Amino acid sequence: MNLESELQAVSGSNVRTRRLRMLSIAIVLGMFLPLVAACVPQDNPGDPIPKANLLTNPGFEDGTNDPEAWSRDAYLTVSDLSWDYEVTCSGIRSVSIQSTVPNDARWIQTVTVEPNRLYELSGWIRTEDVQSSPEAVDAGANLSVMGALNSRSEALLGTNDWTFRRLRFNSGEATTVTIAARLGFFGGTTAGRAWFDDLRLAPIKPTNELPARWRMLVLIYDRTDFNYTDANGIQRHVKAQMTPQEVERARDTAVSFATEDIPALTSGSMIPTITVRTVPRALDTLSPQGVGWWPAPADTAAERDPSFDTVMVIWDPRTTDQATGESIWIADAAGLAPNMGFDQTYATVIAEGAVQYPHRNVFKHEFGHSILAYFNTLGATTLTSMANHAYPDEYVNCHTGLPYVWIDEQQDNPIPNSIYNNESGFTHDYYSGTVAKAEDPTRCLGITPEAWSYGGPVTGGW
């Protein structure tokens, strides 16, 4: 059994105060367990306020010879698109697609939308022997938006019971969108069979809840055991091992970041819960990055629990070659955070950033990358001209016009208005939506309280 610590910082009555008091900490024990979703209709009669749905006949229950408001469409006319009454998620009807040869086939419906609005398409998919595509896009069974938006939900491959999938998108200039329950994709034909039921298309709106709901998972990989070929063609087998004391220090650092730094940096707009898990396996797959390696999302997929809004990975690049005894630092940077779009945010921090550095700045910077990417994709705020890789005098506070002290402060020596100060400065201001370009000093950029009120990519509650 792995120790799992879950903590939640709760502020006093004024959630916007920058000095936040943690009122409760709960320690629980947990294990890595598979998540199994039950098939639940999208519209629950017990809900006091029914959820909005822009789709007509979203559960495929209505119609005479075919489901009302839905049409068949396909790249090749070789697939069987059926109105099914034997396999359903709820009710007495669903739709299915069966392709014995690779194809892109779909049930479609065109819906009126508002321009430049955020929407979520969701629903349930069941699959039987859906194959990987021989083409570039491995989309499997999915929900998608066709046309210029051309986006889709995560692929569902193989054989699966009813599985919930969702897709978020910005309508842009469009006034109508064509929704598809789909087997295959443009540039990604596939074969197999899929069923679809209980779809929903609804606008995404802020929850108007502050502090925002946000669940953070920190994965500590205390062992690295990796094989690779170096730039000179030499086969390397390297290992690293964090000490128990370092694991405990990394845990404490991550908890302090979540319970102290984030509430202060966001001016109380977001107070996350944090779960810390020490992964029981060695990190044995890494992805190339620059002149080194890093644990990309695919390398940690087995442990990335989809019920969390953020995953942060702490890993050890301080390796030793098992043949020569040579010490080799295999990372390329102290941290990395890819753009995950609407999905769960992801960031990595090297062990030194969690156990050796006299600050938590790597956490602040990489988490900042990940949330800027998420909110920029969401379109919830004016972030397109905002980046946290900046230079002196590029940004100012949008209320005072003051520039920032461009010094990378340490934990025991806080510098007011510096890069990483929790109470004022560059990172605080873009986490709080009060940073501005020096050439446009009154136009506030960053993640405003309104943006935070959308909540996280998983628990936002839309």
N, C-alpha and C positions, 0 to 999 in steps of 0.2 A: 504494500500500500504506500502511495506517495503522499507526502504532506502537502495539502493544498490550503493555502491561507486566503481567506476572502475578507476584505475590509471595505468599509464604506465610511467616507467622511461626510458628516452632516453638519451644515453650518448652523449658526444661530438664526434668529428671526430675520435678520437682514442678509439675504443671500448675496448681495452685491458688495458687502464689506470685503476688504482685501485681507484682513486678518481673520482667518476662519478657524473655528474651534471644532476639533474632532470629538464627537460625542459618543460614538459607539464603534467598537472593533469586535468582530466575531471571528473566531478561528474554527474552521471546520476541517474534517478529514474527507478526502475524496480520491477517486481513482479515475483513470481514463476509461470512459464508458461510451459505447456508440450511442448516437442520438437517433431515436426512432420517432418519426412524425406520424401522428394519426391523421386519417383522412377526415377532415372536418369541412362541412359546407362553408362557402364564403359568406353567405348571409345566414346568420344564426337568428332564428325567430325569437330567442330569448334576449337578444340585444335590445336595450331600451331605445337606442338610436341606430336604425339600420345603416350599414355602410353604403356609401355612394357607389354606384356602378353605372358606367356609361355604356356598357354593352347591352344589347338586346338579346334576350334568351341566353344568358351566360351559362346556364346549366344544361342547355340543349334539350329541355323538357318539352318545348312547344313546337308544333309543326304538324303537317299532314304526311307528306311523303318524304320530306327532308326537314332538318331543323330550321325553324324560322330564323331569318336574318343572316344565315350563314351560307357560304357558297364554297364549292369545291374548286381547287386550283392546283396546278402542278406543272413542273418543268416538262416531264414526259407523261403521256397518258397510259401509264402502265401500272399505276397504283390503285388499290381498292380503298376508297374513302367511304366509310359506312356510318350510318346513324345507328348506334349500338344500343341494345336493350338488355344484353346479357352481362356486360361488365360495366359497372358504374361506381363512381365515388360516392354520390348521393342521388336520391331520386331514382328514376327508372330509366334514364337515358344518359348516354355519353356519345362522343364521336370517336372514331378510330381511323387510323391510316395504316395500311399494310403495303409494303413495297418488297417484292421478291428480288428486284434488282435495284442498284443504287439510283435514287431519285430525290427530288426536292418537291414534296407534296404537302398541301396545307388546306385547312379549313380557314376561310377568311371572312372578315366583317370590317366594313369601313365606318368610321365613327367621327363625328364632329368634335373638334377640340379647340381650345383657345390657344392663340399663338404665345410662344415664350412662357409656357407653363410647365411645371413639373408633373409628371404622371407616373403611376405604377401600374404595370400589367402583371397579374398573378393568376395562379391556378394550379390544378393538380394534373400530373402526368403519370401514366403507368406504361411500362415498356416490356417487350418480349423480344429478346435476341436482337436488339438494335446494334448495328455494327459500327465500328469506327470507319470514318470516311477515307476513301483512297485519295481524296483531294486535299487541298490546303486547309480547309476549315472543317474541324471535327465537331459539328454542332449537335449530332444525335437528334433526339426528340427535344423540342424546345418551344417556348413562346416567343414570338418576335413581332417587331414593327417593321413593315416592309417599306419599300420606296427609298427616298433620300435618307431617312433616318437609319434604315438598314441595321437594326440592332436586335439582339436576342438574349434570352436567358441562358444560364449555364446549361451545358449539354447533359442529357441523361442517356447513358449508354448501357448496353447489356440488358439484363432482365431485372426489373424493379417493381415493387408494389407501388401503390399511389404515393407520389412524391411531390411536395410543394415546390414550385419554382416561381420566381418573380423577376421582373425587369423594370428598371427605372429609366426614364428618358425625359429630355426636354423637347417640347414640340417645336421649338425654333420658330420659323415663319409659317409653319403648316397650320391650316385650319381644319384639315381632316387627316386621319391616319388610318392605315389598313393594318388591322391586327390579325395575326396568324397563329393558329395551333398547328405546329409544323413538325414534319419528320424530314430532316435535311435542312439545307441552307444554300444560299448562293455561293458557289464554289465549294460546296460541302455536301454532295449527295450521299445518301446512306440507304441501307436496307434494314428491314425488320418490321416490327409492329408497335404502334403506340396508341394509347387511349388518352383522351382529354376530357376534363369535367370541371365544373364550378370555376369558371374564369371570372376575373374582375379587372376592370380598368377604372381607375379613380385618380383625381388630382391629388398631388401631395401638398399638404398644408402644414404650416408650423403647428406643433402641439400646444404652443403658448404656455409651456411648462418650463420654468426655470427654478433651480438649476436643471440642465438638460439630463435626460437619462443616458447613461453611457456605461457599457460594461467593458472592462479591460482585462485581457488575459496576458500574463507574462510567462513565457516558456523559457526555462533555464536548461540549456544543454550543457551539462557539466563535463561531458566527455566528447572529444573529437577523435575519430578513427577513419582516416581518409586516404585513398589511393589516387594518385594523379601523375601525369607526366609533365615535368617542368620545361621551361623555355629551352633548355639544352638537350631535351630528349631523354632525360634521366627519369626512370620510374621511381616514384617516391611513395612510401607508406609512412604516414605521419600520425602521431597521436598527441593529444593534450588532455589534461585532467585538472579540473579545478579542485582545490582543497575543500573539505567541509566548511572551513571558516570562510572561504571565498564564496561558496554557495549561499551561506547565511548572510554575508555582507551584500551580495547581489540582490537577495530577497529584500533586505532592509532598504537598499537604495531604490528599488522599484516601488516599494510601498510608499516611501517618502515622496517620490516623484508624483505618485497618484494622489496622495492624501494631503500633501503640502503644496507642491509646486503648481499642479494643474488648477486647483481652485483659486489660487492667488493670481496666476497668469491670466486666467479667464475672467477675473474680477467677480468670481462667484457664479458665472453663467453655466459652468459645467463642473460637477463634482462626481467623479466616476466611482464605481465599485471596482475593486481590483482582486483578481484571483491569480495566485502565483503557483505554477506547477514545475517541479523538477522532473524533467523527462527521463524515464528509466532506460532509454536506449542511447547509444552513442550517435553523434551526428556523423553519418557516414556518406552522405551525398551533399555536395556543394556545387554551386554554379560559378562559372568564370565571371570576373568583374575586374576590368582594368588589368593590373598586373598580378592580381590575386584571385581570391575566391570569397564567396559569401553564401549564407543560407537563404536562397530565394524562396518565395512562397511554395514552389513545387517541392522543395527539399524538406519542408516541415509540414506538408499537407496532412500527414497522418495525425498530427497533434493539434492542428489549427481548428479548434472548436468553432463551428459556424454560429453558435449562439452568442458570440461576443462581437462587439462593435470594433474593437481594436485587438490585434495581436502584436506584442512586442517580444522579440527573441533576443536572449542573451546567450552568446556562444563564445568558445575559447579558440582563438587562432594562434596561440602561443605553443606551437607544436614542436615535437622532436622527431627527426627521421629515425625510423626503427632500425635501419641498416647501418647508418653512419654515426648516430648520436648527435647529429648536427641540429642546432636550434633553428627553426624556420618559422617566421611570422607569415602566415598564409593569407591574411586579409589584404584588402586594398584600401579600406577606409575604416574609420572608427564606427561608422554606422551608415546604413542605407535605408531608404524608404521609397519603394516604387509607387507609381500612381495606380491605385486599384479601382479608380472610377467610383461607381456607386457602392461598391462592395466593401466588406470588412477591411479596415485599414491595416497596414502592415509596416513594421519597422524593425530594424535589427540594431543591436548594440554589442560591441566587442566586450569581452570580460573585463578588460582594463577600464572601460568606461563605467562599469558597475562596481568595481572593487578597488581600483587603484587611483583613479583621477580624483583630485580634491574638489570635485563639483559634479553636478548632474546635468551638465550642459549638453552632452551627447543625447540624452533622453529628451531634453527640451527641443533640441534642433530636429531630431529625426521624427519625433511625434508631430512637431510643427509641420514638417514636410507632408506627412501623411494626412493630417487634417486639412491643410490648405488644398491638397489635391481633391479630397472628398468634397469639400464645400464648393470648390471651383466647378467640379463636375455637376454638383447639385444645382448650381446656378443660383444659390440662395443669397449670394452677396457679391460685391464688386471686387473679385479677386484676380481678374485676368492680368492686371498690371502689378500684382503683388507677389513677391518671391522672398524666401528667407535666406537666399544667397545674395547678400547685399554688400555695399561698400560704404565707407564713411561719407556722411552728408547726403546720401541718396534718399533717406527717409527722415521725417520729422513727426512729432506728435501733432495730430490734426486739430487739437484744441488749443495747444500752447504755441505751436510752431517751433518748438525747441528741437534741435538735433540731438542725437544720442552720443553718449560716451562710448566710443568704439573699442572697448576693452573686454576681453573674455574673463569675467570675474571668477573667483573661487568661492567655495561655499562659506568659508570662515572669514572672507573679506569682501562682503557685498559692496558694490559700487553703484550708487544711485544713478538711474537713467542709463545704465550700461546695456550691453547686448542681452544678457541673460538674467538681469535682476528680476525677482519675482514681483516687485511692487511697482516698478516703473522701468521704462526702457523699451528697446526694440521688440524683443520677443513678447514681453507683456502686452505691448500695444497691438501687435498683429493678432495675438490670441484674443484680445478684447475688442478689436475693431476700431482702434483709435490711432492707427498709423496712417501717414500720408506721404505721397511723393513730395520731395522738396520743391519741385516746380509747380505743384498744385497743393499747397499746404493745408487747405481747409476741406479737401475732399477725403473723407475718412475711408480707409480701406481696412481689410482684415476681417476677422470673424466677429461680427456684431452679436449682441444678445438675441436679436431676431433670427440670425442665422443659427445660433446655438439652439434656438427653440425648435428647430426641425428635429433635433435629437440625432442619435447615432445611426449608422447605416443599417443596423440590425434591430435595435430596440427603439427606434424613433417613434413607433406607434402610429404610423400614418394609416 
